[in-house]
Amino acid sequence: MNDRLRQDFPIDWEEDHYVSRREFFKFMTLASGGLAAGSVGMAAWAAIPKGERTFEAVRLASADSIAIGGSLAFRYPRPQDICLLIRREDGSFVAFSQRCTHLSCPVEYQSDKDRLYCPCHNGAFSAKDGSVLQGPPPHPLPQIMLEVREGDVYAVGVRHGGEA
Amino acid sequence: MKDRVHRERRSQKSTVFVALMLFQLVLVLLQLWLFVSVLEGQIGGGAKEMAVPGAAVSVAILAVNIWMLLGIRRMDASE
């Protein structure tokens, strides 16, 4: 009876599991391939230099229109990229992205401390080069490259800093 | 007698199979952890120094997995 049953229903549980384990092996190797491809892609992405990028020059303001210690908000290079042009105490112009590198809160210029301050989490950046002075921001602020041409200030590109 | 030997060999192979499977599972989990760490470094802190060693280890793990898969196929073919 048992032999006949075996002949009619030749299901071997061990065999059945053996095959499914092999399938699992194949699936895991495929997943491993996907993760390896992703890791190689990320390494390639990390290798791409992201330092300076030049964009079309945009006139921001005449140099005389900004008082020493004053600032002017503008958008560069895209309409959604809010930035801040600053005239420091020594008369030089600098400009930075206004988005804090922590959680994108807008930073404000504090001329008395010569820094850009983020009120959300008490972060601060140097107005000299955008480097992190205090707080949680992980990176310096992206700096807008400027040129002064015939008394007018132009934005000509964006420079991303390195580590904080 | 022949049937019993065959069954024992099959049982041994099955044990080896499970061991290899668990080993592969550990390797893939390690790979996943590496991937997530590197991704977090890239997005969060911008730490790039982990990306290349992470990719190298990940590719090495893939090579080991492929080697094991080929071994399993050879084992199946020899039955």
gemmi code that builds the backbone of each chain (N, CA, C; Angstrom):
import gemmi

chains = {
    "A": [
        ("MET", (0.832, -1.203, 0.000), (0.000, 0.000, 0.000), (0.873, 1.262, 0.000)),
        ("ASN", (1.872, 1.224, 0.912), (2.775, 2.360, 1.027), (3.569, 2.590, -0.259)),
        ("ASP", (4.022, 1.482, -0.866), (4.793, 1.591, -2.105), (3.943, 2.159, -3.236)),
        ("ARG", (2.701, 1.702, -3.257), (1.802, 2.182, -4.313), (1.515, 3.669, -4.132)),
        ("LEU", (1.337, 4.040, -2.874), (1.084, 5.458, -2.576), (2.276, 6.314, -3.034)),
        ("ARG", (3.465, 5.772, -2.761), (4.696, 6.468, -3.160), (4.798, 6.614, -4.685)),
        ("GLN", (4.338, 5.573, -5.364), (4.382, 5.616, -6.826), (3.383, 6.642, -7.377)),
        ("ASP", (2.211, 6.651, -6.726), (1.181, 7.573, -7.226), (1.480, 9.029, -6.874)),
        ("PHE", (2.041, 9.225, -5.686), (2.375, 10.594, -5.249), (3.865, 10.671, -4.903)),
        ("PRO", (4.709, 10.766, -5.936), (6.168, 10.696, -5.682), (6.736, 12.006, -5.141)),
        ("ILE", (6.223, 12.411, -3.987), (6.736, 13.657, -3.392), (7.813, 13.305, -2.372)),
        ("ASP", (8.996, 13.853, -2.602), (10.107, 13.631, -1.674), (10.378, 14.979, -0.976)),
        ("TRP", (10.048, 15.039, 0.314), (10.156, 16.319, 1.023), (11.579, 16.847, 1.036)),
        ("GLU", (12.498, 15.933, 1.231), (13.903, 16.368, 1.267), (14.312, 16.979, -0.062)),
        ("GLU", (13.898, 16.250, -1.116), (14.221, 16.716, -2.472), (13.596, 18.095, -2.717)),
        ("ASP", (12.367, 18.207, -2.268), (11.637, 19.453, -2.460), (12.343, 20.615, -1.768)),
        ("HIS", (12.750, 20.386, -0.521), (13.453, 21.429, 0.217), (14.818, 21.716, -0.385)),
        ("TYR", (15.457, 20.677, -0.867), (16.783, 20.811, -1.463), (16.725, 21.799, -2.626)),
        ("VAL", (15.724, 21.678, -3.449), (15.567, 22.565, -4.600), (15.289, 23.990, -4.128)),
        ("SER", (14.423, 24.163, -3.165), (14.089, 25.516, -2.735), (15.295, 26.210, -2.097)),
        ("ARG", (16.139, 25.436, -1.421), (17.342, 26.025, -0.840), (18.273, 26.524, -1.951)),
        ("ARG", (18.324, 25.721, -3.038), (19.181, 26.123, -4.160), (18.666, 27.427, -4.784)),
        ("GLU", (17.364, 27.503, -4.873), (16.756, 28.734, -5.401), (17.102, 29.924, -4.506)),
        ("PHE", (17.055, 29.681, -3.202), (17.403, 30.717, -2.230), (18.846, 31.175, -2.453)),
        ("PHE", (19.721, 30.204, -2.707), (21.135, 30.487, -2.966), (21.272, 31.411, -4.173)),
        ("LYS", (20.527, 31.085, -5.222), (20.588, 31.901, -6.444), (20.084, 33.312, -6.159)),
        ("PHE", (18.996, 33.391, -5.432), (18.417, 34.693, -5.116), (19.392, 35.548, -4.304)),
        ("MET", (20.039, 34.899, -3.324), (20.983, 35.642, -2.476), (22.174, 36.123, -3.298)),
        ("THR", (22.635, 35.295, -4.235), (23.755, 35.712, -5.089), (23.336, 36.900, -5.945)),
        ("LEU", (22.100, 36.864, -6.420), (21.574, 37.983, -7.211), (21.518, 39.256, -6.358)),
        ("ALA", (21.021, 39.110, -5.133), (20.952, 40.257, -4.210), (22.352, 40.791, -3.931)),
        ("SER", (23.297, 39.857, -3.754), (24.689, 40.239, -3.515), (25.233, 41.032, -4.701)),
        ("GLY", (24.874, 40.584, -5.918), (25.300, 41.299, -7.133), (24.725, 42.704, -7.167)),
        ("GLY", (23.461, 42.831, -6.787), (22.829, 44.151, -6.762), (23.496, 45.086, -5.776)),
        ("LEU", (23.796, 44.565, -4.584), (24.453, 45.390, -3.559), (25.863, 45.785, -3.992)),
        ("ALA", (26.580, 44.827, -4.634), (27.933, 45.138, -5.104), (27.874, 46.209, -6.188)),
        ("ALA", (26.901, 46.092, -7.102), (26.760, 47.101, -8.165), (26.448, 48.470, -7.554)),
        ("GLY", (25.566, 48.479, -6.557), (25.233, 49.735, -5.879), (26.446, 50.344, -5.202)),
        ("SER", (27.241, 49.508, -4.548), (28.433, 50.012, -3.851), (29.449, 50.588, -4.838)),
        ("VAL", (29.630, 49.885, -5.977), (30.566, 50.383, -6.997), (30.045, 51.714, -7.562)),
        ("GLY", (28.736, 51.785, -7.772), (28.138, 53.032, -8.265), (28.369, 54.186, -7.303)),
        ("MET", (28.221, 53.891, -5.999), (28.427, 54.958, -5.005), (29.884, 55.390, -4.959)),
        ("ALA", (30.803, 54.412, -5.120), (32.234, 54.753, -5.132), (32.543, 55.643, -6.334)),
        ("ALA", (31.928, 55.316, -7.486), (32.139, 56.134, -8.687), (31.575, 57.542, -8.481)),
        ("TRP", (30.411, 57.614, -7.837), (29.781, 58.911, -7.553), (30.658, 59.743, -6.626)),
        ("ALA", (31.252, 59.065, -5.638), (32.117, 59.770, -4.675), (33.388, 60.283, -5.349)),
        ("ALA", (33.822, 59.577, -6.419), (35.073, 59.961, -7.079), (34.898, 61.191, -7.969)),
        ("ILE", (33.655, 61.503, -8.336), (33.420, 62.668, -9.195), (33.701, 63.942, -8.391)),
        ("PRO", (34.614, 64.796, -8.897), (34.896, 66.020, -8.144), (33.690, 66.949, -8.153)),
        ("LYS", (33.369, 67.465, -6.966), (32.211, 68.363, -6.864), (32.649, 69.709, -6.282)),
        ("GLY", (33.851, 70.120, -6.620), (34.389, 71.353, -6.058), (33.714, 72.591, -6.619)),
        ("GLU", (34.286, 73.113, -7.704), (33.775, 74.364, -8.266), (32.971, 74.121, -9.538)),
        ("ARG", (31.884, 74.824, -9.655), (31.095, 74.770, -10.887), (30.765, 76.193, -11.299)),
        ("THR", (31.056, 76.496, -12.545), (30.730, 77.843, -13.019), (29.377, 77.821, -13.720)),
        ("PHE", (28.663, 78.911, -13.565), (27.359, 79.078, -14.215), (27.372, 80.423, -14.934)),
        ("GLU", (26.303, 80.695, -15.587), (26.189, 81.973, -16.287), (26.277, 83.110, -15.266)),
        ("ALA", (27.070, 84.135, -15.604), (27.236, 85.267, -14.670), (25.922, 86.039, -14.546)),
        ("VAL", (25.584, 86.350, -13.309), (24.348, 87.105, -13.048), (24.701, 88.327, -12.196)),
        ("ARG", (24.241, 89.507, -12.639), (24.509, 90.731, -11.867), (23.639, 90.728, -10.614)),
        ("LEU", (24.258, 90.974, -9.476), (23.509, 90.947, -8.216), (23.146, 92.345, -7.744)),
        ("ALA", (24.132, 93.229, -7.752), (23.888, 94.591, -7.275), (25.099, 95.441, -7.619)),
        ("SER", (24.941, 96.754, -7.508), (26.131, 97.596, -7.662), (26.858, 97.578, -6.312)),
        ("ALA", (28.157, 97.667, -6.385), (28.967, 97.516, -5.164), (28.630, 98.601, -4.132)),
        ("ASP", (28.298, 99.758, -4.609), (28.030, 100.865, -3.677), (26.689, 100.711, -2.948)),
        ("SER", (25.800, 99.922, -3.505), (24.441, 99.859, -2.931), (24.379, 99.030, -1.644)),
        ("ILE", (25.437, 98.311, -1.354), (25.425, 97.495, -0.131), (26.381, 98.112, 0.885)),
        ("ALA", (25.831, 98.481, 2.015), (26.639, 99.117, 3.057), (27.558, 98.085, 3.717)),
        ("ILE", (28.605, 98.556, 4.321), (29.520, 97.664, 5.047), (28.753, 97.017, 6.213)),
        ("GLY", (28.863, 95.709, 6.306), (28.109, 94.974, 7.326), (26.694, 94.621, 6.858)),
        ("GLY", (26.370, 95.019, 5.639), (25.029, 94.733, 5.111), (24.988, 93.456, 4.301)),
        ("SER", (23.788, 93.043, 3.933), (23.640, 91.812, 3.155), (22.462, 91.948, 2.191)),
        ("LEU", (22.462, 91.083, 1.201), (21.396, 91.105, 0.195), (21.057, 89.651, -0.179)),
        ("ALA", (19.776, 89.332, -0.117), (19.353, 87.974, -0.499), (19.172, 87.904, -2.010)),
        ("PHE", (19.568, 86.806, -2.589), (19.358, 86.594, -4.029), (19.230, 85.090, -4.287)),
        ("ARG", (18.919, 84.745, -5.534), (18.748, 83.334, -5.891), (19.713, 82.976, -7.000)),
        ("TYR", (20.528, 81.918, -6.757), (21.547, 81.555, -7.739), (22.017, 80.130, -7.497)),
        ("PRO", (22.243, 79.315, -8.496), (22.008, 79.529, -9.930), (20.555, 79.234, -10.337)),
        ("ARG", (19.825, 78.476, -9.511), (18.428, 78.185, -9.854), (17.512, 79.056, -8.999)),
        ("PRO", (16.292, 79.239, -9.434), (15.376, 80.102, -8.662), (15.156, 79.601, -7.231)),
        ("GLN", (15.286, 78.297, -7.002), (15.037, 77.782, -5.651), (16.281, 77.824, -4.751)),
        ("ASP", (17.441, 78.233, -5.311), (18.672, 78.282, -4.509), (18.825, 79.659, -3.874)),
        ("ILE", (18.391, 79.763, -2.629), (18.468, 81.064, -1.963), (19.894, 81.293, -1.440)),
        ("CYS", (20.382, 82.518, -1.635), (21.764, 82.852, -1.265), (21.794, 84.224, -0.593)),
        ("LEU", (22.959, 84.521, -0.035), (23.115, 85.778, 0.689), (24.442, 86.431, 0.282)),
        ("LEU", (24.332, 87.663, -0.211), (25.529, 88.445, -0.542), (25.850, 89.315, 0.672)),
        ("ILE", (27.102, 89.282, 1.089), (27.497, 89.985, 2.320), (28.656, 90.938, 2.026)),
        ("ARG", (28.571, 92.105, 2.601), (29.738, 93.004, 2.536), (30.337, 93.044, 3.926)),
        ("ARG", (31.520, 92.509, 4.031), (32.143, 92.374, 5.353), (32.751, 93.705, 5.802)),
        ("GLU", (33.232, 93.699, 7.031), (33.764, 94.932, 7.641), (34.952, 95.508, 6.864)),
        ("ASP", (35.737, 94.639, 6.227), (36.894, 95.126, 5.461), (36.495, 95.589, 4.054)),
        ("GLY", (35.206, 95.541, 3.758), (34.728, 96.037, 2.469), (34.631, 94.968, 1.382)),
        ("SER", (35.145, 93.771, 1.676), (35.125, 92.707, 0.663), (33.735, 92.075, 0.566)),
        ("PHE", (33.444, 91.508, -0.609), (32.158, 90.831, -0.814), (32.334, 89.317, -0.735)),
        ("VAL", (31.408, 88.694, -0.099), (31.342, 87.219, -0.094), (29.860, 86.836, -0.239)),
        ("ALA", (29.631, 85.655, -0.749), (28.237, 85.198, -0.862), (28.190, 83.700, -0.599)),
        ("PHE", (27.134, 83.289, 0.057), (26.973, 81.871, 0.410), (25.534, 81.439, 0.164)),
        ("SER", (25.373, 80.132, 0.065), (24.023, 79.590, 0.043), (23.392, 79.927, 1.392)),
        ("GLN", (22.097, 80.201, 1.363), (21.465, 80.584, 2.637), (20.887, 79.375, 3.361)),
        ("ARG", (20.987, 78.215, 2.735), (20.437, 77.007, 3.374), (21.486, 76.395, 4.304)),
        ("CYS", (21.133, 76.251, 5.541), (22.028, 75.587, 6.489), (22.251, 74.146, 6.017)),
        ("THR", (23.477, 73.673, 6.125), (23.783, 72.314, 5.646), (23.300, 71.239, 6.615)),
        ("HIS", (22.692, 71.653, 7.717), (22.139, 70.674, 8.650), (20.747, 70.251, 8.183)),
        ("LEU", (19.774, 71.157, 8.302), (18.407, 70.815, 7.893), (17.781, 71.886, 7.010)),
        ("SER", (18.632, 72.626, 6.313), (18.189, 73.596, 5.292), (17.417, 74.800, 5.822)),
        ("CYS", (17.541, 75.123, 7.097), (16.944, 76.367, 7.598), (17.727, 77.541, 6.995)),
        ("PRO", (17.074, 78.689, 6.771), (17.816, 79.833, 6.235), (18.731, 80.461, 7.300)),
        ("VAL", (19.961, 80.706, 6.914), (20.908, 81.320, 7.861), (20.821, 82.839, 7.725)),
        ("GLU", (21.248, 83.560, 8.762), (21.232, 85.023, 8.720), (22.622, 85.550, 9.076)),
        ("TYR", (22.946, 86.715, 8.465), (24.278, 87.279, 8.695), (24.286, 88.111, 9.968)),
        ("GLN", (25.283, 87.871, 10.827), (25.470, 88.678, 12.039), (26.780, 89.437, 11.876)),
        ("SER", (26.661, 90.707, 11.500), (27.872, 91.476, 11.161), (28.771, 91.686, 12.383)),
        ("ASP", (28.167, 91.799, 13.571), (28.993, 92.047, 14.760), (29.888, 90.848, 15.086)),
        ("LYS", (29.446, 89.653, 14.726), (30.262, 88.464, 14.985), (30.881, 87.917, 13.701)),
        ("ASP", (30.630, 88.572, 12.587), (31.139, 88.164, 11.280), (30.881, 86.676, 11.015)),
        ("ARG", (29.632, 86.297, 11.186), (29.278, 84.899, 10.988), (27.863, 84.784, 10.441)),
        ("LEU", (27.558, 83.604, 9.903), (26.201, 83.312, 9.465), (25.604, 82.366, 10.494)),
        ("TYR", (24.472, 82.777, 10.996), (23.892, 82.049, 12.131), (22.602, 81.340, 11.713)),
        ("CYS", (22.469, 80.091, 12.161), (21.242, 79.339, 11.898), (20.457, 79.247, 13.213)),
        ("PRO", (19.302, 79.906, 13.300), (18.556, 79.926, 14.569), (17.863, 78.600, 14.893)),
        ("CYS", (17.731, 77.718, 13.909), (16.985, 76.465, 14.164), (17.686, 75.586, 15.205)),
        ("HIS", (18.989, 75.373, 15.016), (19.712, 74.468, 15.928), (21.026, 75.081, 16.411)),
        ("ASN", (21.071, 76.423, 16.407), (22.224, 77.119, 16.967), (23.522, 76.815, 16.214)),
        ("GLY", (23.417, 76.667, 14.900), (24.617, 76.435, 14.087), (25.174, 77.767, 13.624)),
        ("ALA", (26.481, 77.805, 13.347), (27.079, 79.048, 12.861), (28.202, 78.728, 11.881)),
        ("PHE", (28.327, 79.603, 10.891), (29.353, 79.455, 9.851), (30.179, 80.736, 9.779)),
        ("SER", (31.435, 80.592, 9.418), (32.303, 81.755, 9.267), (31.884, 82.536, 8.020)),
        ("ALA", (31.817, 83.848, 8.145), (31.489, 84.673, 6.979), (32.703, 84.828, 6.061)),
        ("LYS", (33.849, 84.352, 6.526), (35.057, 84.458, 5.706), (35.061, 83.391, 4.605)),
        ("ASP", (34.812, 82.121, 5.020), (34.887, 81.032, 4.035), (33.717, 80.039, 4.133)),
        ("GLY", (32.787, 80.301, 5.028), (31.620, 79.414, 5.142), (31.859, 78.185, 5.995)),
        ("SER", (33.030, 78.072, 6.608), (33.324, 76.891, 7.429), (32.459, 76.870, 8.695)),
        ("VAL", (32.247, 75.675, 9.220), (31.373, 75.518, 10.389), (32.097, 76.011, 11.636)),
        ("LEU", (31.459, 76.894, 12.381), (32.034, 77.397, 13.631), (31.469, 76.662, 14.845)),
        ("GLN", (30.181, 76.366, 14.765), (29.553, 75.686, 15.909), (28.269, 75.002, 15.456)),
        ("GLY", (27.790, 74.092, 16.286), (26.489, 73.467, 16.033), (26.568, 72.210, 15.184)),
        ("PRO", (25.403, 71.714, 14.792), (25.351, 70.413, 14.125), (25.632, 70.373, 12.621)),
        ("PRO", (25.777, 71.503, 11.902), (25.968, 71.377, 10.440), (27.167, 70.489, 10.091)),
        ("PRO", (26.979, 69.544, 9.172), (28.074, 68.620, 8.832), (29.053, 69.176, 7.808)),
        ("HIS", (28.626, 70.181, 7.012), (29.492, 70.734, 5.963), (29.550, 72.254, 6.054)),
        ("PRO", (30.591, 72.815, 5.420), (30.587, 74.275, 5.258), (29.455, 74.694, 4.314)),
        ("LEU", (29.126, 75.957, 4.327), (28.120, 76.461, 3.390), (28.719, 76.520, 1.985)),
        ("PRO", (27.953, 76.144, 0.965), (28.446, 76.344, -0.409), (28.662, 77.840, -0.652)),
        ("GLN", (29.815, 78.150, -1.229), (30.144, 79.567, -1.452), (29.840, 79.947, -2.903)),
        ("ILE", (29.264, 81.107, -3.067), (28.993, 81.612, -4.416), (30.226, 82.407, -4.854)),
        ("MET", (30.769, 82.068, -6.019), (31.945, 82.787, -6.517), (31.488, 84.113, -7.121)),
        ("LEU", (32.190, 85.156, -6.747), (31.791, 86.502, -7.167), (32.872, 87.160, -8.009)),
        ("GLU", (32.441, 88.100, -8.821), (33.372, 88.973, -9.556), (32.815, 90.377, -9.512)),
        ("VAL", (33.704, 91.348, -9.318), (33.261, 92.746, -9.368), (33.716, 93.313, -10.706)),
        ("ARG", (32.730, 93.699, -11.535), (33.036, 94.223, -12.871), (32.435, 95.628, -12.989)),
        ("GLU", (33.290, 96.567, -13.159), (32.867, 97.972, -13.360), (31.873, 98.431, -12.286)),
        ("GLY", (32.189, 98.109, -11.069), (31.372, 98.581, -9.950), (30.146, 97.738, -9.659)),
        ("ASP", (29.959, 96.660, -10.409), (28.820, 95.771, -10.153), (29.315, 94.410, -9.675)),
        ("VAL", (28.535, 93.798, -8.788), (28.907, 92.475, -8.262), (28.156, 91.408, -9.056)),
        ("TYR", (28.893, 90.424, -9.570), (28.304, 89.340, -10.341), (28.547, 87.997, -9.641)),
        ("ALA", (27.554, 87.137, -9.702), (27.741, 85.741, -9.268), (28.144, 84.949, -10.500)),
        ("VAL", (29.215, 84.154, -10.372), (29.710, 83.445, -11.562), (29.779, 81.924, -11.369)),
        ("GLY", (29.609, 81.447, -10.149), (29.694, 79.997, -9.950), (29.470, 79.624, -8.491)),
        ("VAL", (29.552, 78.322, -8.238), (29.333, 77.812, -6.875), (30.505, 76.911, -6.500)),
        ("ARG", (31.003, 77.115, -5.295), (32.106, 76.289, -4.788), (31.609, 75.527, -3.558)),
        ("HIS", (31.697, 74.206, -3.658), (31.286, 73.390, -2.512), (32.512, 73.088, -1.662)),
        ("GLY", (32.343, 73.258, -0.364), (33.451, 72.987, 0.546), (33.562, 71.512, 0.860)),
        ("GLY", (34.570, 71.146, 1.644), (34.776, 69.743, 2.013), (34.104, 69.423, 3.322)),
        ("GLU", (34.871, 68.763, 4.183), (34.324, 68.378, 5.484), (34.246, 69.585, 6.404)),
        ("ALA", (33.430, 69.412, 7.454), (33.246, 70.523, 8.398), (34.511, 70.786, 9.175)),
    ],
    "B": [
        ("MET", (21.619, -1.525, 0.605), (22.926, -1.029, 1.074), (23.358, 0.210, 0.279)),
        ("LYS", (23.278, 0.070, -1.053), (23.653, 1.174, -1.931), (22.753, 2.388, -1.697)),
        ("ASP", (21.467, 2.051, -1.495), (20.468, 3.101, -1.251), (20.765, 3.851, 0.055)),
        ("ARG", (21.210, 3.076, 1.083), (21.499, 3.692, 2.382), (22.702, 4.638, 2.279)),
        ("VAL", (23.727, 4.172, 1.559), (24.925, 5.003, 1.378), (24.548, 6.300, 0.645)),
        ("HIS", (23.730, 6.123, -0.372), (23.300, 7.287, -1.149), (22.554, 8.294, -0.258)),
        ("ARG", (21.697, 7.719, 0.604), (20.896, 8.587, 1.477), (21.787, 9.318, 2.497)),
        ("GLU", (22.794, 8.598, 3.013), (23.707, 9.241, 3.976), (24.508, 10.353, 3.321)),
        ("ARG", (24.974, 10.067, 2.109), (25.745, 11.088, 1.391), (24.871, 12.319, 1.128)),
        ("ARG", (23.620, 12.020, 0.809), (22.659, 13.093, 0.551), (22.443, 13.940, 1.803)),
        ("SER", (22.377, 13.249, 2.932), (22.183, 13.944, 4.201), (23.384, 14.830, 4.528)),
        ("GLN", (24.587, 14.289, 4.267), (25.804, 15.079, 4.511), (25.828, 16.318, 3.622)),
        ("LYS", (25.473, 16.091, 2.357), (25.461, 17.215, 1.428), (24.465, 18.277, 1.881)),
        ("SER", (23.349, 17.801, 2.379), (22.312, 18.720, 2.841), (22.836, 19.590, 3.984)),
        ("THR", (23.611, 18.963, 4.900), (24.201, 19.720, 6.018), (25.184, 20.765, 5.500)),
        ("VAL", (26.016, 20.353, 4.556), (26.984, 21.293, 3.965), (26.232, 22.437, 3.294)),
        ("PHE", (25.164, 22.056, 2.628), (24.342, 23.040, 1.931), (23.820, 24.098, 2.906)),
        ("VAL", (23.273, 23.653, 4.010), (22.718, 24.582, 5.015), (23.820, 25.475, 5.574)),
        ("ALA", (24.998, 24.879, 5.824), (26.120, 25.663, 6.354), (26.520, 26.753, 5.367)),
        ("LEU", (26.605, 26.367, 4.091), (26.980, 27.348, 3.067), (25.927, 28.449, 2.951)),
        ("MET", (24.684, 28.032, 3.078), (23.585, 28.986, 2.978), (23.649, 30.015, 4.112)),
        ("LEU", (23.907, 29.532, 5.309), (24.015, 30.444, 6.452), (25.205, 31.384, 6.288)),
        ("PHE", (26.300, 30.817, 5.791), (27.497, 31.631, 5.539), (27.182, 32.726, 4.520)),
        ("GLN", (26.457, 32.321, 3.473), (26.092, 33.302, 2.448), (25.168, 34.381, 3.018)),
        ("LEU", (24.274, 33.966, 3.874), (23.351, 34.916, 4.507), (24.135, 35.957, 5.313)),
        ("VAL", (25.132, 35.477, 6.057), (25.967, 36.394, 6.850), (26.703, 37.360, 5.918)),
        ("LEU", (27.239, 36.817, 4.815), (27.978, 37.670, 3.870), (27.077, 38.744, 3.256)),
        ("VAL", (25.872, 38.337, 2.878), (24.959, 39.306, 2.250), (24.517, 40.360, 3.263)),
        ("LEU", (24.305, 39.941, 4.506), (23.942, 40.919, 5.550), (25.091, 41.900, 5.786)),
        ("LEU", (26.318, 41.386, 5.748), (27.495, 42.245, 5.889), (27.551, 43.253, 4.734)),
        ("GLN", (27.252, 42.731, 3.543), (27.246, 43.588, 2.354), (26.179, 44.684, 2.479)),
        ("LEU", (25.026, 44.298, 2.967), (23.921, 45.247, 3.156), (24.305, 46.329, 4.169)),
        ("TRP", (24.933, 45.892, 5.251), (25.377, 46.832, 6.285), (26.396, 47.819, 5.695)),
        ("LEU", (27.341, 47.292, 4.905), (28.349, 48.146, 4.259), (27.676, 49.161, 3.346)),
        ("PHE", (26.729, 48.669, 2.548), (26.025, 49.523, 1.595), (25.309, 50.673, 2.312)),
        ("VAL", (24.599, 50.326, 3.372), (23.832, 51.340, 4.115), (24.782, 52.332, 4.793)),
        ("SER", (25.893, 51.831, 5.339), (26.861, 52.727, 5.995), (27.444, 53.728, 5.008)),
        ("VAL", (27.836, 53.210, 3.825), (28.433, 54.096, 2.815), (27.393, 55.105, 2.330)),
        ("LEU", (26.169, 54.627, 2.126), (25.088, 55.515, 1.668), (24.830, 56.620, 2.694)),
        ("GLU", (24.807, 56.229, 3.942), (24.584, 57.194, 5.025), (25.714, 58.216, 5.064)),
        ("GLY", (26.949, 57.714, 4.875), (28.108, 58.611, 4.850), (28.020, 59.616, 3.713)),
        ("GLN", (27.568, 59.129, 2.562), (27.478, 59.996, 1.383), (26.392, 61.053, 1.554)),
        ("ILE", (25.241, 60.630, 2.012), (24.113, 61.555, 2.108), (24.233, 62.444, 3.340)),
        ("GLY", (24.509, 61.829, 4.463), (24.520, 62.565, 5.721), (25.751, 63.407, 5.941)),
        ("GLY", (26.864, 62.742, 6.108), (28.069, 63.464, 6.506), (29.017, 63.778, 5.375)),
        ("GLY", (28.775, 63.223, 4.196), (29.664, 63.460, 3.071), (30.998, 62.752, 3.190)),
        ("ALA", (31.070, 61.706, 4.035), (32.318, 60.957, 4.205), (32.543, 60.073, 2.990)),
        ("LYS", (33.551, 60.434, 2.183), (33.781, 59.714, 0.930), (34.812, 58.603, 1.080)),
        ("GLU", (35.578, 58.667, 2.165), (36.710, 57.741, 2.277), (36.277, 56.283, 2.438)),
        ("MET", (35.012, 56.078, 2.819), (34.528, 54.703, 2.999), (34.066, 54.064, 1.694)),
        ("ALA", (33.800, 54.894, 0.685), (33.121, 54.404, -0.522), (33.950, 53.360, -1.282)),
        ("VAL", (35.222, 53.652, -1.508), (36.033, 52.736, -2.323), (36.338, 51.424, -1.578)),
        ("PRO", (36.802, 51.474, -0.301), (37.001, 50.190, 0.408), (35.695, 49.399, 0.533)),
        ("GLY", (34.583, 50.104, 0.752), (33.278, 49.441, 0.853), (32.929, 48.714, -0.437)),
        ("ALA", (33.168, 49.378, -1.567), (32.874, 48.766, -2.867), (33.790, 47.560, -3.107)),
        ("ALA", (35.061, 47.694, -2.711), (36.022, 46.594, -2.913), (35.595, 45.353, -2.109)),
        ("VAL", (35.216, 45.581, -0.860), (34.785, 44.453, -0.012), (33.504, 43.842, -0.570)),
        ("SER", (32.603, 44.704, -1.034), (31.331, 44.232, -1.582), (31.560, 43.355, -2.816)),
        ("VAL", (32.472, 43.787, -3.679), (32.777, 42.995, -4.885), (33.442, 41.668, -4.487)),
        ("ALA", (34.301, 41.720, -3.480), (34.959, 40.486, -3.003), (33.914, 39.498, -2.472)),
        ("ILE", (32.930, 40.021, -1.741), (31.860, 39.164, -1.210), (31.046, 38.567, -2.358)),
        ("LEU", (30.790, 39.381, -3.366), (30.057, 38.877, -4.541), (30.844, 37.736, -5.198)),
        ("ALA", (32.156, 37.918, -5.299), (33.001, 36.878, -5.908), (32.903, 35.575, -5.105)),
        ("VAL", (32.934, 35.695, -3.773), (32.820, 34.505, -2.919), (31.457, 33.843, -3.121)),
        ("ASN", (30.412, 34.664, -3.207), (29.062, 34.126, -3.404), (28.933, 33.406, -4.743)),
        ("ILE", (29.502, 33.998, -5.776), (29.447, 33.355, -7.105), (30.228, 32.047, -7.075)),
        ("TRP", (31.367, 32.094, -6.414), (32.195, 30.881, -6.301), (31.420, 29.775, -5.576)),
        ("MET", (30.706, 30.149, -4.521), (29.911, 29.153, -3.782), (28.757, 28.631, -4.632)),
        ("LEU", (28.131, 29.532, -5.387), (27.017, 29.120, -6.259), (27.502, 28.124, -7.316)),
        ("LEU", (28.679, 28.402, -7.876), (29.238, 27.481, -8.877), (29.568, 26.133, -8.235)),
        ("GLY", (30.078, 26.201, -6.996), (30.371, 24.963, -6.259), (29.115, 24.135, -6.034)),
        ("ILE", (28.021, 24.811, -5.693), (26.735, 24.133, -5.473), (26.268, 23.476, -6.771)),
        ("ARG", (26.436, 24.197, -7.853), (26.001, 23.645, -9.151), (26.835, 22.411, -9.515)),
        ("ARG", (28.147, 22.499, -9.224), (29.028, 21.353, -9.499), (28.600, 20.160, -8.648)),
        ("MET", (28.242, 20.482, -7.370), (27.816, 19.434, -6.440), (26.546, 18.754, -6.947)),
        ("ASP", (25.620, 19.565, -7.471), (24.377, 19.025, -8.013), (24.641, 18.174, -9.238)),
        ("ALA", (25.553, 18.676, -10.084), (25.832, 17.965, -11.340), (26.490, 16.617, -11.087)),
        ("SER", (27.249, 16.517, -9.977), (27.985, 15.274, -9.697), (27.068, 14.185, -9.142)),
        ("GLU", (25.835, 14.522, -8.810), (24.911, 13.506, -8.248), (24.456, 12.497, -9.306)),
    ],
}
model = gemmi.Model(1)
for chain_id, residues in chains.items():
    chain = gemmi.Chain(chain_id)
    for i, (resn, *xyz) in enumerate(residues, 1):
        res = gemmi.Residue()
        res.name, res.seqid = resn, gemmi.SeqId(i, " ")
        for name, pos in zip(("N", "CA", "C"), xyz):
            atom = gemmi.Atom()
            atom.name, atom.element = name, gemmi.Element(name[0])
            atom.pos, atom.b_iso = gemmi.Position(*pos), 0.0
            res.add_atom(atom)
        chain.add_residue(res)
    model.add_chain(chain)
structure = gemmi.Structure()
structure.add_model(model)
structure.setup_entities()
